[in-house]
Amino acid sequence: MFTLYKKEISRFFASPVGYVVIAIFLLITGLFLWIFPGEYNVLDSGYANLDGFFVLAPWLYLFLTPAVTMQLFADEKDKGTIELLFTKPIRKFSIIFSKYLAGLTLMLIALLPTIVWYISVILLAEPVGNVDVGAFWGSFIGLVFLAIAYVAIGVFSSSLSKNQLIAFVVAVTLCFSFFYGFELLSSVFASGNLSQIISSLGIDAHYVSMSRGVLDSRDVCYFLSVPTIFLIFTWLKISD
């Protein structure tokens, strides 16, 4: 499995995909946080926090994660190498998980440099270090869990078609539905306890909960359940 994982990582960086995804993520968030004036700009806000980044990042993930995962199975199907891959002495779920880990690794590599912005905010604060540490790390861990969920959704979407564009569109649609779709449903079609139950089925409610700086076991279980379900769906799809 580790050999296949290394192969997938190498494939990301042997093509422009890996570099482009990392560059786009850091460039767009960097411009909004430090250059473009507005509500997301750290210097304009007057507060030593990265709240704007944690609002922007999930929406960028909606498009960048599918761009990373769309080729994982679709490209194998298109080139006809998927059958050859399945003849190797490795279980199908190990193949799926190797591809999943490779996609997740790339998304985490894109996220890690943003810690530099946290250090910058600490130095800009008056007095130095006067920042909400819990809120930052809660939100940061929330983004890690968001990547864990989105990549699994993207892997499943890639297994549905040999067309990478279709895989991309399906992944974006599913990621949006899970991130914000349930929130919309809860506000439009329900109220009271039912509204809260519907909202809790979506990613956004659990991401917002983590951003408060408290790691609730319910949020962790949710973020582990979503990828588990979609990886099982992927296994069922490629096994039929």
C-alpha positions as CSV (number, residue, x, y, z in Angstrom):
1,M,0.0,0.0,0.0
2,F,2.8,2.4,0.8
3,T,4.3,1.9,-2.6
4,L,1.1,2.8,-4.3
5,Y,0.8,5.8,-1.9
6,K,4.3,7.0,-3.0
7,K,3.4,6.5,-6.6
8,E,0.2,8.7,-6.3
9,I,2.1,11.4,-4.5
10,S,4.8,11.4,-7.1
11,R,2.2,11.6,-9.8
12,F,0.8,14.8,-8.2
13,F,4.1,16.5,-8.3
14,A,5.2,15.1,-11.6
15,S,2.4,17.1,-13.2
16,P,1.4,20.7,-12.5
17,V,-1.6,19.6,-10.4
18,G,0.1,19.6,-7.0
19,Y,2.0,22.8,-7.5
20,V,-1.0,24.6,-9.0
21,V,-3.4,23.6,-6.2
22,I,-0.9,24.7,-3.5
23,A,-0.1,28.0,-5.3
24,I,-3.8,28.9,-5.9
25,F,-4.8,28.2,-2.3
26,L,-2.0,30.2,-0.8
27,L,-2.2,33.0,-3.4
28,I,-6.0,33.6,-3.1
29,T,-6.1,33.4,0.7
30,G,-2.9,35.6,1.0
31,L,-4.3,38.3,-1.3
32,F,-7.6,38.5,0.6
33,L,-5.9,38.5,4.0
34,W,-3.0,40.9,3.4
35,I,-3.5,42.8,0.1
36,F,-7.2,43.3,-0.9
37,P,-9.0,45.8,1.4
38,G,-12.2,44.5,2.9
39,E,-13.7,42.4,5.7
40,Y,-11.2,39.5,5.3
41,N,-8.1,41.8,5.5
42,V,-6.2,41.3,8.7
43,L,-4.7,44.8,8.8
44,D,-8.1,46.4,8.1
45,S,-10.0,44.5,10.7
46,G,-8.2,46.0,13.7
47,Y,-8.1,42.6,15.4
48,A,-5.3,40.1,15.7
49,N,-7.1,37.1,14.3
50,L,-7.4,35.0,11.1
51,D,-11.2,34.7,11.1
52,G,-11.3,35.8,7.4
53,F,-9.0,32.9,6.4
54,F,-11.2,30.4,8.2
55,V,-14.2,31.7,6.4
56,L,-12.5,31.7,2.9
57,A,-10.7,28.4,3.2
58,P,-13.7,26.0,3.2
59,W,-15.1,27.6,0.0
60,L,-11.7,27.3,-1.7
61,Y,-11.6,23.7,-0.6
62,L,-14.9,23.1,-2.4
63,F,-13.1,23.6,-5.7
64,L,-9.5,22.7,-5.0
65,T,-10.1,19.3,-3.4
66,P,-12.2,18.0,-6.4
67,A,-9.4,19.3,-8.7
68,V,-7.0,17.1,-6.7
69,T,-9.1,14.0,-6.5
70,M,-10.9,14.0,-9.9
71,Q,-8.0,12.1,-11.6
72,L,-7.5,9.4,-8.9
73,F,-9.8,6.8,-10.5
74,A,-11.2,8.6,-13.5
75,D,-7.7,8.8,-15.1
76,E,-7.1,5.1,-14.5
77,K,-10.4,4.3,-16.1
78,D,-9.8,6.6,-19.1
79,K,-6.4,5.1,-19.8
80,G,-7.6,1.5,-19.1
81,T,-5.0,0.9,-16.4
82,I,-7.6,0.3,-13.7
83,E,-7.9,-3.4,-14.6
84,L,-4.1,-3.8,-14.4
85,L,-4.1,-2.1,-11.0
86,F,-6.7,-4.6,-9.7
87,T,-4.6,-7.6,-10.8
88,K,-1.8,-6.6,-8.4
89,P,-1.6,-8.6,-5.1
90,I,-3.2,-5.8,-3.1
91,R,-6.7,-5.5,-1.7
92,K,-9.1,-3.1,-3.4
93,F,-9.7,-1.2,-0.2
94,S,-5.9,-0.7,0.1
95,I,-5.8,0.8,-3.4
96,I,-8.6,3.1,-2.5
97,F,-7.0,4.1,0.8
98,S,-3.6,4.7,-0.8
99,K,-5.2,7.1,-3.3
100,Y,-7.2,8.8,-0.5
101,L,-4.1,9.3,1.6
102,A,-2.2,10.8,-1.3
103,G,-5.0,13.3,-2.0
104,L,-5.2,14.2,1.7
105,T,-1.5,14.6,1.9
106,L,-1.5,17.2,-0.9
107,M,-4.3,19.2,0.8
108,L,-2.5,19.2,4.1
109,I,0.8,20.3,2.4
110,A,-1.2,23.3,1.0
111,L,-2.5,24.1,4.5
112,L,0.7,23.9,6.5
113,P,2.3,27.1,5.2
114,T,-0.6,29.1,6.6
115,I,0.8,28.7,10.0
116,V,3.3,31.5,9.0
117,W,0.3,33.8,8.9
118,Y,-0.6,32.8,12.5
119,I,2.9,33.7,13.6
120,S,2.5,37.0,11.7
121,V,-0.7,37.8,13.6
122,I,1.0,37.0,16.9
123,L,3.7,39.5,16.1
124,L,1.3,42.1,15.0
125,A,-0.9,41.9,18.1
126,E,-0.7,44.5,20.8
127,P,0.8,43.3,23.1
128,V,2.6,40.7,21.1
129,G,1.0,37.3,21.5
130,N,-2.4,38.7,22.5
131,V,-4.4,36.3,20.2
132,D,-7.1,33.7,20.8
133,V,-5.0,30.6,20.6
134,G,-7.9,28.2,21.1
135,A,-10.0,29.7,18.3
136,F,-7.1,29.5,15.9
137,W,-6.1,25.9,16.5
138,G,-9.8,24.8,16.8
139,S,-10.4,26.3,13.3
140,F,-7.1,24.9,11.9
141,I,-8.0,21.4,13.1
142,G,-11.5,22.0,11.7
143,L,-9.9,22.6,8.3
144,V,-7.9,19.4,8.6
145,F,-11.0,17.5,9.3
146,L,-12.7,19.3,6.4
147,A,-10.0,18.1,4.1
148,I,-10.4,14.5,5.5
149,A,-14.1,14.6,4.5
150,Y,-13.8,16.4,1.2
151,V,-11.0,14.1,-0.1
152,A,-13.1,11.0,0.6
153,I,-16.1,12.6,-1.3
154,G,-13.7,13.4,-4.2
155,V,-12.3,9.9,-4.3
156,F,-15.9,8.5,-4.5
157,S,-16.8,11.0,-7.2
158,S,-13.7,10.0,-9.2
159,S,-14.8,6.3,-9.1
160,L,-18.1,7.1,-10.8
161,S,-16.8,8.1,-14.2
162,K,-13.8,7.9,-16.5
163,N,-14.4,11.6,-17.4
164,Q,-12.4,13.9,-15.0
165,L,-14.7,16.9,-15.6
166,I,-17.7,14.8,-14.6
167,A,-15.8,13.6,-11.5
168,F,-15.0,17.3,-10.7
169,V,-18.6,18.5,-11.0
170,V,-20.0,15.6,-9.0
171,A,-17.4,16.2,-6.2
172,V,-18.1,20.0,-6.1
173,T,-21.8,19.3,-5.9
174,L,-21.5,16.7,-3.1
175,C,-19.0,18.8,-1.1
176,F,-21.3,21.8,-1.3
177,S,-24.3,19.8,-0.4
178,F,-22.6,18.4,2.7
179,F,-21.0,21.7,3.6
180,Y,-23.9,24.1,3.2
181,G,-26.8,22.2,1.8
182,F,-28.1,20.9,5.1
183,E,-27.8,24.4,6.6
184,L,-30.0,25.8,3.8
185,L,-32.5,23.0,4.2
186,S,-32.7,23.6,8.0
187,S,-33.4,27.3,7.5
188,V,-35.9,26.9,4.7
189,F,-37.9,23.8,5.4
190,A,-37.7,23.3,9.2
191,S,-37.7,25.1,12.5
192,G,-37.0,24.3,16.2
193,N,-35.5,20.9,17.0
194,L,-36.0,19.6,13.5
195,S,-34.0,22.5,12.1
196,Q,-31.2,21.7,14.5
197,I,-31.2,18.0,13.6
198,I,-31.0,18.8,9.8
199,S,-28.3,21.4,10.3
200,S,-26.2,18.9,12.4
201,L,-26.1,16.5,9.3
202,G,-24.0,19.1,7.5
203,I,-20.3,19.8,7.7
204,D,-20.7,23.6,8.4
205,A,-22.3,23.1,11.8
206,H,-19.5,20.9,13.0
207,Y,-16.8,23.1,11.5
208,V,-18.2,26.2,13.2
209,S,-18.4,24.3,16.5
210,M,-14.7,23.4,16.2
211,S,-13.8,27.0,15.3
212,R,-14.9,28.0,18.8
213,G,-11.8,26.3,20.1
214,V,-13.5,23.3,21.7
215,L,-13.0,19.8,20.3
216,D,-16.4,18.0,20.9
217,S,-16.4,14.3,20.5
218,R,-19.6,14.6,18.4
219,D,-17.8,16.8,15.9
220,V,-14.8,14.4,15.7
221,C,-17.1,11.4,15.2
222,Y,-19.0,13.2,12.5
223,F,-15.8,14.1,10.6
224,L,-14.6,10.5,10.8
225,S,-17.9,9.0,9.8
226,V,-18.2,11.0,6.5
227,P,-15.0,9.8,5.0
228,T,-15.6,6.2,6.2
229,I,-19.0,6.2,4.5
230,F,-17.7,7.6,1.2
231,L,-14.7,5.3,1.1
232,I,-17.0,2.3,1.6
233,F,-19.2,3.7,-1.2
234,T,-16.1,3.8,-3.4
235,W,-15.2,0.2,-2.5
236,L,-18.7,-0.9,-3.4
237,K,-18.6,1.0,-6.7
238,I,-15.3,-0.4,-7.9
239,S,-16.3,-3.9,-6.8
240,D,-19.5,-4.1,-8.8
